[in-house]
């Protein structure tokens, strides 16, 4: 089930999407990804870089989060947040922007 974000949500804590990153060996958590630059696509649009960077939630376990900007949550539809680096395999997390 994707994360649900309200259209044009003004509260930043309600625009958070979590990612779990695995190291490039495929077995260990990716522990050094804070500050990485994810990409996302929304409502079938092109894949673009987000204005935000990854923040550590529990980096020792490979858990990170991203706070989408209000403008990044300004289109209704399903989206996917993606991240990969030289030390982490590609990961993706679905989210959905809804109008309520």
C-alpha positions as CSV (number, residue, x, y, z in Angstrom):
1,X,0.0,0.0,0.0
2,X,1.5,3.4,-1.0
3,X,2.0,6.3,1.4
4,X,-0.9,8.7,1.1
5,X,-0.3,12.5,0.9
6,X,-3.0,15.1,0.7
7,X,-2.9,17.5,-2.3
8,X,-0.8,20.6,-1.5
9,X,-0.3,19.4,2.1
10,X,1.1,22.3,4.0
11,X,2.4,20.3,7.0
12,X,5.9,18.9,6.1
13,X,5.5,16.0,8.6
14,X,2.6,14.7,6.4
15,X,4.7,14.7,3.2
16,X,7.3,12.1,4.4
17,X,8.1,9.0,2.3
18,X,10.3,6.3,3.8
19,X,13.0,4.3,1.9
20,X,14.9,1.2,2.9
21,X,18.3,1.0,1.3
22,X,20.3,-2.1,0.8
23,X,24.1,-2.1,0.1
24,X,25.4,-2.9,-3.3
25,X,26.3,-6.4,-2.1
26,X,22.6,-7.1,-1.7
27,X,22.7,-8.3,1.9
28,X,23.8,-5.4,4.2
29,X,22.0,-2.2,5.0
30,X,23.3,0.9,3.1
31,X,24.6,3.1,6.0
32,X,26.0,6.1,4.2
33,X,23.2,7.4,2.0
34,X,22.2,10.5,4.0
35,X,22.2,13.5,1.6
36,X,21.6,11.3,-1.4
37,X,19.4,12.7,-4.3
38,X,16.4,10.5,-5.1
39,X,14.2,10.9,-8.1
40,X,10.4,10.6,-8.4
41,X,7.7,10.4,-11.0
42,X,4.1,11.4,-10.2
43,X,0.9,10.7,-12.1
44,X,2.7,9.1,-15.0
45,X,4.9,12.1,-15.6
46,X,8.6,12.1,-16.3
47,X,11.2,11.0,-13.7
48,X,12.7,14.1,-12.1
49,X,15.1,14.9,-9.2
50,X,13.4,15.9,-6.0
51,X,14.3,19.2,-4.3
52,X,15.0,17.3,-1.1
53,X,17.7,15.0,0.0
54,X,17.6,11.8,2.0
55,X,17.6,12.1,5.7
56,X,18.7,9.3,8.1
57,X,15.9,7.6,10.1
58,X,18.0,4.7,11.3
59,X,20.9,4.7,8.9
60,X,22.6,1.8,10.7
61,X,19.7,-0.4,9.4
62,X,19.5,1.3,6.0
63,X,16.3,3.3,6.8
64,X,15.9,6.8,5.4
65,X,13.2,9.3,4.7
66,X,12.5,12.1,2.3
67,X,10.2,15.1,2.9
68,X,8.6,16.1,-0.4
69,X,8.1,19.8,-0.9
70,X,4.6,21.2,-1.1
71,X,4.9,21.8,-4.8
72,X,6.0,18.2,-5.3
73,X,2.7,17.1,-3.8
74,X,0.7,19.4,-6.1
75,X,-0.6,16.9,-8.6
76,X,-3.2,14.2,-7.8
77,X,-2.1,10.7,-8.7
78,X,0.2,7.8,-7.9
79,X,3.9,8.3,-7.8
80,X,7.1,6.4,-7.1
81,X,10.2,7.6,-5.2
82,X,13.4,5.9,-6.4
83,X,17.0,6.0,-5.1
84,X,20.2,4.3,-6.0
85,X,23.9,5.1,-5.6
86,X,27.3,3.5,-6.1
87,X,27.0,1.8,-2.7
88,X,23.2,1.0,-2.7
89,X,21.0,-1.0,-4.9
90,X,18.0,0.7,-6.5
91,X,15.0,0.9,-4.2
92,X,11.6,2.4,-4.8
93,X,8.6,3.3,-2.6
94,X,5.1,4.0,-4.0
95,X,3.1,7.0,-2.8
96,X,-0.2,8.6,-3.8
97,X,-1.3,12.2,-3.7
98,X,-5.1,12.5,-3.1
99,X,-7.5,15.4,-3.2
100,X,-9.1,15.6,0.2
